[in-house]
Amino acid sequence: MQVRPARPADYDPIVTVVDEWWGRPIAGALPRLFFDHFHTTSQVAEFDDGTLAGFLVGILSPAEPEAAYIHFVGVAPAARGTGLGRTLYERFFALARAGGRRRVGAITSPVNAGSIAFHQRMGFTVTGPIVDYDGPGKTMMHFDRDL
């Protein structure tokens, strides 16, 4: 697999597969603006044949100079268990450190047990469930990790 910085053109191939990869409708949480405005801090992984293996959408916070945020990460079912998720996170951690960031945050739904366990293995502190975190009726789990 090859990992490279994301490009705006990566949006269409990614949004086409995320619902399938998650097994539920999730594409609405990934608007195009992330690829138009945050592609330089995001990554795409491709199999050797050029097909999508995974991606990470990350942001260096413009409001909090010590913070970075991982908005969305996906790994193709065929690439799960290969360490790709860890690789994407570690590359983002390095990018965040180089940008002067000292901590990384992320969130997920309480039903996403795989994500919660992954973040725990990656050294994140897990808080939640936090009721109404993303508005009324939108309970979320919050992750935080020092760099």
C-alpha positions as CSV (number, residue, x, y, z in Angstrom):
1,M,0.0,0.0,0.0
2,Q,1.0,3.6,-0.6
3,V,-0.1,6.5,1.7
4,R,-0.1,10.0,0.3
5,P,-1.6,13.4,1.1
6,A,-5.3,13.7,0.2
7,R,-6.5,15.8,-2.8
8,P,-9.8,17.4,-3.4
9,A,-10.5,14.9,-6.2
10,D,-10.4,12.1,-3.6
11,Y,-13.8,13.1,-2.2
12,D,-15.9,11.3,-4.8
13,P,-14.3,7.9,-4.6
14,I,-14.3,8.1,-0.8
15,V,-17.9,9.2,-0.3
16,T,-19.0,6.5,-2.7
17,V,-17.8,3.7,-0.3
18,V,-18.1,5.0,3.2
19,D,-21.7,3.7,3.8
20,E,-20.7,0.3,2.6
21,W,-17.5,0.3,4.7
22,W,-19.5,1.3,7.8
23,G,-22.5,-0.9,7.1
24,R,-24.8,2.1,7.8
25,P,-25.5,5.5,6.3
26,I,-22.6,7.7,7.3
27,A,-21.7,9.7,4.2
28,G,-23.6,12.8,5.5
29,A,-20.9,13.2,8.2
30,L,-18.2,13.7,5.5
31,P,-19.0,16.8,3.4
32,R,-16.8,17.8,0.5
33,L,-15.5,20.8,2.4
34,F,-13.1,18.6,4.3
35,F,-11.3,17.6,1.0
36,D,-11.5,21.1,-0.4
37,H,-10.1,22.8,2.7
38,F,-8.2,20.3,4.8
39,H,-6.7,17.9,2.2
40,T,-3.1,19.0,3.1
41,T,-3.6,17.6,6.6
42,S,-5.5,14.5,5.5
43,Q,-4.2,11.2,3.9
44,V,-5.3,8.6,1.4
45,A,-4.0,5.0,1.3
46,E,-4.1,3.0,-1.9
47,F,-3.5,-0.6,-2.7
48,D,-0.8,-1.3,-5.2
49,D,-3.4,-1.4,-8.0
50,G,-4.4,2.2,-7.2
51,T,-7.8,1.3,-5.5
52,L,-8.8,3.0,-2.2
53,A,-7.5,1.2,0.9
54,G,-8.2,3.8,3.5
55,F,-8.2,7.5,4.4
56,L,-7.9,9.9,7.3
57,V,-9.4,13.4,7.4
58,G,-7.5,15.4,10.0
59,I,-7.4,19.1,10.9
60,L,-4.9,21.3,12.7
61,S,-7.3,23.5,14.7
62,P,-7.2,27.1,13.6
63,A,-8.8,28.2,16.9
64,E,-6.7,26.1,19.3
65,P,-3.0,26.3,18.3
66,E,-2.1,23.2,20.4
67,A,-4.9,21.0,19.1
68,A,-5.5,18.7,16.2
69,Y,-8.6,16.8,15.4
70,I,-9.2,13.6,13.5
71,H,-12.6,14.0,11.9
72,F,-13.1,10.8,9.9
73,V,-11.1,7.6,9.2
74,G,-11.9,4.7,7.1
75,V,-10.2,1.4,6.2
76,A,-11.4,-0.8,3.4
77,P,-12.7,-4.2,4.7
78,A,-9.9,-5.9,2.6
79,A,-7.2,-3.8,4.5
80,R,-8.5,-4.3,8.0
81,G,-6.1,-6.0,10.3
82,T,-3.0,-4.9,8.3
83,G,-2.0,-2.0,10.6
84,L,-3.2,0.6,8.1
85,G,-5.4,2.4,10.6
86,R,-2.4,2.7,13.0
87,T,-0.2,3.9,10.2
88,L,-2.7,6.6,9.2
89,Y,-2.9,7.8,12.8
90,E,0.8,7.8,13.4
91,R,1.4,9.8,10.2
92,F,-1.2,12.3,11.4
93,F,0.4,12.5,14.8
94,A,3.7,13.3,13.2
95,L,2.1,16.0,11.0
96,A,0.4,17.5,14.0
97,R,3.6,17.5,16.1
98,A,5.4,19.2,13.2
99,G,2.6,21.8,13.2
100,G,3.3,22.5,16.9
101,R,0.3,20.6,18.2
102,R,0.3,18.9,21.6
103,R,-2.9,17.0,21.6
104,V,-5.3,15.2,19.2
105,G,-9.0,14.7,19.7
106,A,-11.7,12.7,17.9
107,I,-15.3,11.5,18.5
108,T,-17.5,8.6,17.6
109,S,-20.9,7.2,18.2
110,P,-21.3,5.0,21.3
111,V,-22.4,2.1,19.0
112,N,-19.0,2.1,17.3
113,A,-17.4,-0.4,19.6
114,G,-14.6,-1.1,17.1
115,S,-13.6,2.5,17.0
116,I,-13.7,2.9,20.8
117,A,-11.4,-0.1,21.2
118,F,-9.1,1.1,18.5
119,H,-8.7,4.5,20.1
120,Q,-8.0,2.9,23.5
121,R,-5.3,0.8,21.9
122,M,-3.8,4.0,20.3
123,G,-3.5,5.6,23.7
124,F,-6.5,7.9,23.7
125,T,-8.5,8.7,26.9
126,V,-12.1,7.8,26.2
127,T,-14.9,9.9,27.8
128,G,-18.6,9.3,27.4
129,P,-21.1,8.6,26.4
130,I,-21.7,12.4,26.4
131,V,-25.5,13.0,25.9
132,D,-26.4,15.8,23.4
133,Y,-22.7,16.3,22.5
134,D,-23.5,17.1,18.9
135,G,-26.9,18.6,19.6
136,P,-30.2,17.2,21.0
137,G,-30.3,13.4,20.8
138,K,-26.7,13.1,19.4
139,T,-24.8,11.2,22.1
140,M,-21.0,10.8,21.3
141,M,-17.9,9.3,22.8
142,H,-14.9,11.7,23.0
143,F,-11.3,10.8,22.6
144,D,-8.2,12.8,23.6
145,R,-4.5,12.0,23.4
146,D,-1.4,14.0,24.2
147,L,1.3,14.0,21.6
